[in-house]
Amino acid sequence: MNLTSKTAITAATSALALGLLAPSVASATSLEGYSADVAHEAIATLTAERGITDTAAANILRTQQASASTLTELTTTLGDEQAGGYLDARGLPVVNVLTAAAAERAEQAGATAKLVTRSVEDLDAARATLEALPGVPHTSIGLDPERNQVVLTVAEAAADDAAAALESAARRLGDAVRVEHVPGGMHKAIYNGEAITGGGSRCSAGFNTNDGSQNYIIDAGHCTGAVSEWNVGPSVDASFPGNDYGLIQNTTGSAPGEVSLYDGTTQPITSAADATVGQQICKSGSTTGLTCGTVQAVDVTVNYAEGAVHELVQTSAPVDSGDSGGCLFSGSVGLGITSGMGGGSSYFQPVTEALSAYGLSLN
């Protein structure tokens, strides 16, 4: 097989792949696993962003769940022969590969194989070089699998001298690192108000979970570390910075496995998974309610003023102060916990990591 770094290899034609992964259904807004309100908002966001029809947007959403599972399986089985993956504009899986043999295996699994020059080890080494430097508040370091690069994002609130040193180090790493500048700063998203409240602060309720006998709410660690007693129960743990997850004992007697959409309806959550670049997602929070967008990056380190938080998910879904702890999801699949915002993006703690850390299951 003759491969080049600019060649994308597919297992079948686009029409065939779409036929395999996106079965047709009667209604464009009837999406398996999606509540009616979430389907409506997700479709509306896609149509506005891309100028496509409701039917085309719904087909992307139907396709992406199977595609995300395919990517997870392939990145595991290909091991060192892959360098991450993402969902393309149609919601179909693309896997970055380093060898022709890996490309063939990816094709056989129904994915597009894209030959790249930098391995996971190469990207991790570039990232480690940047993260070994003193942390600069209002900057972030993440991975862009679509361009096989590490991305250093510098907000205008970053200190000039410190940011300049970081950018200089990035330039020495060549095209393995891309530098982007964004307006504003990067802040954790907590503020005063209502929703779950305590100590004069407000956050948003996260996912209801249990250990088999007791109900807990997994929330943002910067919320549970700041407030000891909420109107829904006491904080029992916090991990922030480093991570941004924490635990509240739910003493209300009510802990449904559903996300409030802040309009009187809910979205059932039946499983948890890791987010994928290119995936269409929604988030629920007590300030901005239900908003939707796209996963822009994963494994992102965000340097808040309070310290660095690692392995976050970066999305385009709008958040604002008070949304902290709120839920990131794709249909009925829980993905993350609202951590912060900056430069037009929002950041989320992966929920799978928090569930594993506490040994809890979703309700």
Secondary structure, DSSP 8 states (H G I E B T S, - for coil): ----TT-EE-SS-HHHHHHHH----S-TT--TT--HHHHHHHHHHHHHHH---HHHHHHHHHHHHHHHHHHHHHHHHHGGGEEEEEE-TTS-EEEEESSHHHHHHHHHTT-EEEE-S--HHHHHHHHHHHHTS---TTEEEEEETTTTEEEEEEETTS-HHHHHHHHHHHHHTGGGEEEEEESS-EEE--BSSSSEEETTEEE---EEEESSS-EEEEE-HHHHTT-SEETTEEEEEEE-SBS-EEEEE--SS---SEEE-SSS-EEE--EE----TT-EEEEEETTTEEEEEEEEEEEEEEEETTEEEEEEEEE-S---TT-TT-EEEETTEEEEEEEEEETTEEEEEEHHHHHHHHT-EE-
